[in-house]
């Protein structure tokens, strides 16, 4: 029996929740949004909302526990993405970057270097602002992932792009 994928969103700061829900509806894919109880507010009824404890890692731990091989996770957390890739989960950032084994090591290293600089009092500019182009790119990539799965009996986690195809700079 093939696992039907679901979309799991690291929801506290995710700017593409509505895009996830709209795209998932087209492919009859269930969506779960995981958020901290401190961020509880009115939410879209088209998704299953799960609220977790205040702890900063509670959402990540919940996602790690429920994600299965073949699911799709939406997160900008590089550490969570790396752990989910190890479980066979397809991971996409809100900007439409599909994390894969070829790119995750360099992303983890860059995160480590940035954290080391911050500990030494050196602060960078932070991430670039989220744009309408990022939103459009995310929707296009999520549609492509779900389209690939819909036309294929294999697990969606087999969907991989090379770093260059995915826009990852080497």
N, C-alpha and C positions, 0 to 999 in steps of 0.2 A: 504494500500500500504506500503510495506517495504522499508525503506531507504537503498539505496545502499551506502555502506561506501566509504569514500575517505580517503586518507592518507594526513595528514597535518604535515609538517615538520617545526620545529623551526630551520630555516636554517643557521643562521649566523655562528655558530661554530659546525654544525653537521657533523661528519666525515663519516656518512653512507648514504649520499644522493644517490649515485649511487646504493647502495644495495637496497634502498627503491624503486627506479625506476625499477630496474631489477625484483625484487620480485612482484611489483605491475603489471608489464606487464604480468607476468604469470597468474595473476588472473583478468586481465582487470579492474584494480582498478585505478581511477584517483589519481594523486599526485599533491599537491600544496606545494610549498616551499616558506616560508615567510622569507624575509631577509630585513635588513636595507639598505636603498639606499646608504649608505656609503660603503657597501660591494658589490655593483653591479659590476659584471664582466661577462665574457663569461660563459654561463651555458648550461646545457643539455636541449635540446628542447623537450624531452619526458615528461617534467613536466611543470605545470603551475607555473611560477614564479611571486610572488607578492612582490613588494618593498614598504616598509613603511618608515615613517619619521625616523630621526636620534635618536629620544628619546629612551632611553634604554628599556622602557616598550612597545614601539609601536608594535613590533612584537607579544608580548604576548597578548596585547589588540585585535589585529586583529584576532589572532587565537581563542581567547575566543569568539569573535563575530561571526565567521563563523563556528566553530566546532558544529556539531550536534550530538545528541544521536546516537550512532552506528558508528561514525567515529573513526579513529585511529590517534593518535597524537604521533609524535616522538620528544622528548625533554629531556634534562638533567636538566631542571629547575623544582625543586621540588614544588615550589609555583604554577607554571602554571599547573603542573601535578595534584596537589590537586584540583585546581579549575575545571579542565577539568573532573576529575573523578566525581565531583558533577553534571556535565551535562550528565553523561552517556557515556563519551568518553573512549575508551580503550587507555591507555597511556603506551608507551614503551620507555625506555631510549636507547641511542645509543649503550650501552653495552648489550642490550637484557634483561634488567630487566623490568618486567611488573609491573607497579605500581598498587596497589589495596587498597581498604579501610583498610585492615588489616595492611598494611605496611606504608602507607603514614603518619600516625600520628607520628610514631617513626622517620621517615625520616625528617619530619618538625621540630621535637624537636631537632634532632641532628644538623640540619642546624641552628636553633636558638642558641644552645649552642656554636657552632663554631663562629657565628657572634658576640656573646657576648664576647668570648675570644679575637677575633680580635680587638674589640673596646677597650679592656684592654691591647692591645699590645702583645698578645700571638698569634703567628702565627704557624699553623701546616704545614705539608708537602704539603698540597693540595691533589687533587685527584690523584689516580694512573694513570700512563700513559695508553693511549688507545693502545690495542694490537691487533694482528691479531686474537687471540682467541676471543676477544670482538666482533670483526667484524663478525666472523663466528657465534658466539652465537646470535648476533642480527639478522642475516639473517635467522637462524634456527627458532627463536621465531616469527619473522614476518611471515615467511612461515606458521608456525603452526597456528597463529591467522587467516590468510587469508584462510587457508585450512579449519579451523573450520567453518568460515563463509560460505565458498563456499558449504559446505555440510549440511548447517543448515539454515532454514528460519528465525531463531531468529536473533535479532540484535547482532552484534559482541561485543557490550558492555557487554553482558551477559557472555563473556569469561573471567573467572577469575581463577587465580591460587592462591593457598595458598602461604604464604610467603616462606615456606620451599620448595615447588615445584619450586618456582621462584628463589631460591638462595639467598633470603633475609635473612640476619643473624638477629636473634632475640636477 
